[in-house]
Amino acid sequence: MRRWQLWQGPGGHAFFPDDNHQARSTAIADGYVLTWHCMAKGINPAMRQLYAHLGRGEYHPMVRADGTPYPQDEDDAPVA
């Protein structure tokens, strides 16, 4: 489970995991401010929460040829 952060600023918004220090540094340097966060296992669950928060409706993730989401986008836990 990771914490995902929404930063908003003059150019729009940025959304990334808490441990992405480079993205955070860039957001701060560009005048963005942290406005919201959520906890999620991967990018797809995080984006579903972000869409709900922003009122954008249902999030539709990228899918493989068989129509299923990429497993690594659903759960970013390390693979043993």
C-alpha positions as CSV (number, residue, x, y, z in Angstrom):
1,M,0.0,0.0,0.0
2,R,1.4,3.4,-1.0
3,R,0.3,7.0,-0.3
4,W,-0.5,8.9,-3.5
5,Q,-0.5,12.7,-3.5
6,L,-2.3,15.3,-5.6
7,W,-0.5,18.6,-6.0
8,Q,-2.2,21.6,-7.7
9,G,-0.6,24.7,-9.2
10,P,-0.5,27.2,-12.0
11,G,-0.1,24.5,-14.7
12,G,-2.9,22.2,-13.5
13,H,-2.2,19.2,-11.2
14,A,0.3,16.5,-10.6
15,F,-0.5,13.1,-9.1
16,F,2.2,10.7,-8.0
17,P,3.3,8.3,-5.2
18,D,4.6,9.8,-2.0
19,D,8.0,8.1,-2.5
20,N,8.6,9.9,-5.8
21,H,11.0,12.6,-4.4
22,Q,11.9,14.0,-7.8
23,A,8.2,14.6,-8.7
24,R,7.7,16.3,-5.3
25,S,10.7,18.5,-5.8
26,T,9.6,19.5,-9.2
27,A,6.0,20.3,-8.0
28,I,7.3,22.5,-5.2
29,A,9.7,24.3,-7.5
30,D,6.9,24.9,-9.9
31,G,4.7,26.4,-7.2
32,Y,2.4,23.5,-6.7
33,V,0.8,22.7,-3.3
34,L,-0.3,19.4,-1.8
35,T,-4.1,19.4,-1.8
36,W,-5.1,15.8,-1.3
37,H,-3.8,12.3,-0.8
38,C,-5.1,8.7,-0.8
39,M,-3.8,5.2,0.0
40,A,-3.8,2.6,-2.8
41,K,-2.0,-0.6,-3.8
42,G,-1.3,0.5,-7.4
43,I,-1.8,3.2,-10.0
44,N,-5.2,2.0,-11.1
45,P,-6.8,2.0,-7.6
46,A,-5.1,5.4,-7.0
47,M,-6.5,6.8,-10.2
48,R,-10.0,5.5,-9.4
49,Q,-9.9,7.4,-6.1
50,L,-8.5,10.5,-7.8
51,Y,-11.3,10.5,-10.4
52,A,-13.9,10.1,-7.6
53,H,-12.3,13.0,-5.7
54,L,-12.2,15.3,-8.7
55,G,-15.7,14.3,-9.8
56,R,-14.5,13.0,-13.2
57,G,-16.6,9.8,-13.3
58,E,-15.3,6.3,-13.7
59,Y,-11.6,5.8,-14.4
60,H,-10.8,3.5,-17.3
61,P,-7.3,1.9,-17.0
62,M,-5.1,0.8,-19.8
63,V,-5.8,-2.8,-20.6
64,R,-4.0,-5.7,-22.2
65,A,-5.1,-7.3,-25.5
66,D,-7.4,-9.6,-23.6
67,G,-9.2,-6.6,-22.0
68,T,-7.8,-7.1,-18.5
69,P,-5.8,-4.4,-16.6
70,Y,-2.0,-4.9,-16.3
71,P,-1.4,-6.7,-13.0
72,Q,1.4,-4.3,-12.0
73,D,-1.0,-1.4,-12.3
74,E,-3.4,-3.0,-9.9
75,D,-0.9,-3.9,-7.2
76,D,2.6,-2.4,-7.1
77,A,3.7,-4.7,-4.3
78,P,7.2,-6.3,-5.0
79,V,7.0,-9.6,-6.7
80,A,8.8,-12.4,-4.9
